């Protein structure tokens, strides 16, 4: 199976931010569903530490473009030193955002040497099609979700 490749990989560093966790997470889920993605919450953990609460959230979403390719977006929130103030949290954190493209994710072109050769040839000849059909939608949709998260966290840098 051909490997996936990252088209967007970004981090958002939060320092003493005012964070509305529920609003952000519900918004991400709604935005993902509006764009046609299947949304999964992979992990959620929390714990108390000396200087506040730590929380980790991992989300995964994917969308099939066609039977040949799909877009995968993973978002990981790691918060540290959180203190609850009414409905918001104040604390530090890092948000890791990755958008990937998986070509031939059903492995129809990787079964034997001839298929792999034809796949590589097709990929070289149709490079413009790969970019316009697969990479461009991934970049646009990934940037929409990334922009939403950044706006909700009020991180404009």
N, C-alpha and C positions, 0 to 999 in steps of 0.2 A: 504494500500500500504506500503510495507516495506520501511523504511527510506533509504535515500542515505547515503553514508559515504565518508569522505575525505580520499584520498590516498596520496595527496600532498597538503601541505599548507605552503607557503613560502612568505616572504616579502623581497623586495630589497629596501634599504634606499639609497637615492641619496643625496649627499651634493655637491653643486656647480658643478654639472655635465654639460657637453656639450651634449645637447640632440637634435637629429634630429628627430622631431616628425613624420613628414610625412614618412620618410624612415623606421622608426620603425614600424609604423602602417601598411604600405603597406606590409612590410616584414612579419608581424604577419599574416595578411590576406592570403598572398600567401603560407606561411608555413602551415597554418591551412587547406587550400584547398588542398595542396599537400598530407596531411595526411588523407584526406577524411572527414573533418569536415564541418558542415554547420556553417557559421560565421555570427554573428549579432553584430551590434554596438548598445548597450543598451542605452547609455547616453553619451552626450558630453556637457560640460558646460565650460564657461570661464568668467572671470571678473577681473576688475582692483582693486588692493588693494594698500595700502600705500607704500609697499616695492616692488611692481612688480605685475605681472599678475598671477592669479590662474587659473589652468585648471584641469578638471576632465574628464577622459575617462573611460568608462566601456565596456568591450567586453565579449561576451558569445559565446561559440561554443560547439556543441555536435555532436556525432557520434554514430550511432546505431551499436553495435557489432553484435547482432543477435536479434530476436524478444523478448528475455528475458532481455537483459541488454544494457545499453548505458553509454558512457563516456561523462561527461560535464566538460568543462574548463571555468573558469571565470577569467578575468584579469581586474584589476582596477588600473588606473594610477591617482595619485593625485599629481599635481605639484604646487609648491608654490614659490613665489619670482622669477618668470621667467622674463628674459630680453632677447629680441630678438637681436641677433648679426648675421647679414647677413642671412644665411639659418638655423642657429642653435639657440637654446635657451640655456641660462645658468640659472641654478636655482636648487632648492631642490625639493625632491619628495619622494614618497613612491609608490612602485608597489606591489600590493597584488595579488598573484597567487594561485588559488585553482583548483585542479582536483578532481572530484567526480565520483563515480560509482553508478548508479541506477540499482538495480536488480529488476526484475519484474515491470518495470516502466509502463507497460500496465495493471497492476493489474489483471492478469489472475489467480494468485494463492491466492488471498486474498478475494475471494467472500464469502466463508463460512468457518466454523471451520475445516472441513475435508481438504479442500484445503490448509488452513494455516498450518495444522499439516503436511501434505505431503510435503509442501514447506520447512518447517524447517527440516524435516527428510532428504529430498533430499539435502539440503544445508549442513547438517552435514556429510552425507555419501560421498558426492562429493566435499569435501572441496578443494582437490588438483585441481580439474577441475575448480572450481571458481577462484582459484588463477592464474592458467595458462591461462585461457581463458579471464578473465575480469580484474584482478588487474594488471598483468604483462604488458599487452598492454597499460593500462592507465598510469602506471608509466613510461614506455619507451617514449610514445608520450608526456606526460606532461613534462618530463625532457628535451625533444628536444625543445619544445616551451620555457620553462623556460631558458634553456641555450642560445637560440637565443636572447631572451630579454636581458639577462645579458651581452652577448657579445656586443650587439648593444649599450647598455648603458655604456659599458666599466667599468662594476663593476665586479671585479674578486675575491673579497674576499669571 
